[in-house]
Amino acid sequence: MKTIQIITTGGTIGMAVDPESKGAKPTSFSFITDNISLFSPYAHIQVDSYLNIPSPHMTLDHMVNLAQKVTYYLEQPEIDGVVITHGTDTMEETAYYLQHVLPKGKPVIITGSMSNQSEASFDGLQNLVHSVHIATLPESEPHGVLVVFQNEVHSPIYMTKTYPDRLPFFESLVVGPMAKRLKADEFEWIVPALDHPQFPIQYLTKDVVLFTAYAGMDRSYTDWAIASKKDGIVIQALGFGHLPPAVIPSIVEAIQFGIPVVITSRCAYSATGTTYAYEGGGKHLEELGCILAQGNGQKIRIFLSMILEQTTNLAKIKSYFS
Ligand SMILES: NC(=O)C[C@H](N)C(=O)O
């Protein structure tokens, strides 16, 4: 029988309705030990009640400390895999970070819930049992970090929270889920493990900001980023990666100051390209020294933060995005 280490960080899965405020707040994870018999067909579990915070409270420091804790457990010969509970709001950022920094070999699964423990629809127990099961499967091993939610298994590279209030909650836009749980304990593995760079970093010390472009945007956000000496700027630009002309002089200044400016798209199916040469078009932005990136803004921000721990050379930074 395999041993799976559960690490709690919080999220709705660790919440119940607070009688005073009548809203969901962090409570305990005792539902795990109360339901141990549901886990025992798959694995022996150990629970590290590490944190119980809502995921909007997650910081880069939390992610770094979590990665260190997960690494510690992965290094223990008696531990076969790790399952992390996490709030769904920023789950994609933490999952993406962990995927790029953790050693490969043993599965690491991230899960949570959309209903809290006071609701009849509480989905945390099911998601957690499925996650423990998936952490024991050899098919999970090449993937490294996976997100398990509502009978689907996702890659942190593509999964994103698409609906805050209804199914499917999470989707892997472009590729779809890596695997689906078809019925009791049967899985269909659909997409092979994806390639991605590994960063041998211990810390995230850089301050990278993320803006969304809009019709009529001016240079005030980017000017503020320059004046505040931010280490990097990511802009979810319009369409295929385009910006209003009023932003451009500030972008030029940022690049002159050595601040990398990374352009992604505010479209749900985010992609950028050099189709347009007009002022602020993708071709023009690239000529100015902007880096065109594929992926959503919140993940590109984590990606740039990791790269900046390795290099601040603009050409080298750009090579990570090719
Ligand atoms: N479903 C959830 O977990 C949402 C919650 N606001 C969180 O991210 O912590």
The ligand as an SDF file (V2000), in Angstrom:
LIG
                    3D

  9  8  0  0  0  0  0  0  0  0999 V2000
  -13.4940   27.6450   -4.1340 N   0  0  0  0  0  0  0  0  0  0  0  0
  -12.5510   28.3380   -3.5030 C   0  0  0  0  0  0  0  0  0  0  0  0
  -11.6490   27.7560   -2.9480 O   0  0  0  0  0  0  0  0  0  0  0  0
  -12.6400   29.8310   -3.5920 C   0  0  0  0  0  0  0  0  0  0  0  0
  -12.0440   30.5680   -2.4440 C   0  0  0  0  0  0  0  0  0  0  0  0
  -12.3600   31.9810   -2.5470 N   0  0  0  0  0  0  0  0  0  0  0  0
  -10.5170   30.4050   -2.4060 C   0  0  0  0  0  0  0  0  0  0  0  0
   -9.8810   30.4470   -3.4060 O   0  0  0  0  0  0  0  0  0  0  0  0
   -9.9710   30.2520   -1.3570 O   0  0  0  0  0  0  0  0  0  0  0  0
  1  2  1  0
  2  3  2  0
  2  4  1  0
  4  5  1  0
  5  6  1  0
  5  7  1  0
  7  8  2  0
  7  9  1  0
M  END
$$$$
